[in-house]
Amino acid sequence: MTGLRHSVRDSAISREKTFVAQGNELVVHDSRRKTEIRYSDIVGLTVGTYLGIGGTHGQTTVKTRARRKVKIRSHHYGNSRDFENRSHTYAPLIRDLLLRVARANPDARFAGGSRLLRIVWLLLLCLLIGIGVLLAFALLAPDIDRGGIFAGLSVVLVSLPLAWQGVRKSRSGSLDPHKPPAELLEL
């Protein structure tokens, strides 16, 4: 096989998959099967990132005319505490894939980020703020264990910056396949 290649295992229960960008098709194969997806049959590509074990992980979802979805991830699962960053092969493959699909199917939809992930981060942020306000009001109540309240407030204060970072990194919108944002690919 020629072309850019990226291999990754998503989780403990999945098999390692290899993605190869060839002439006019994306080849996906694992130990059991080989699938060929023509670039002209790809109707959408969504490139995004999310916070995972060991930092920010990249994920690209390929959508086909047959309503099939294929996910390409940047990090390889080693064990429960170890994800190997394989963005050195992920980023070039995704850049090339964006260009090939844009040439083969000009009507394809290209998106960056995830609306659902942003909504989840916003809900988490609102929940943390609500808990923080309730704990702050609880400090005003007489005859209450202040140690537990301060511990809860500490957890909220530590979690707020992480949730805010998730909100900022999970922006979504259209994507120019010729100039994808660096923050989506350089992990």
Secondary structure, DSSP 4 states (H G I P E B T S, - for coil): --S-EEEE--STTS--EEEEEETTEEEEE-SS-EEEEEGGGEEEEEEEEEEETTEEEEEEEEEETTS-EEEEESEEEEETTEEEE-HHHHHHHHHHHHHHHHHH-TT-EEEES-HHHHHHHHHHHHHHHHHHHHHHHHTTSSS--HHHHHHHHHHHHHHHHHHHHHHHHT--EE--TTS--HHHH--
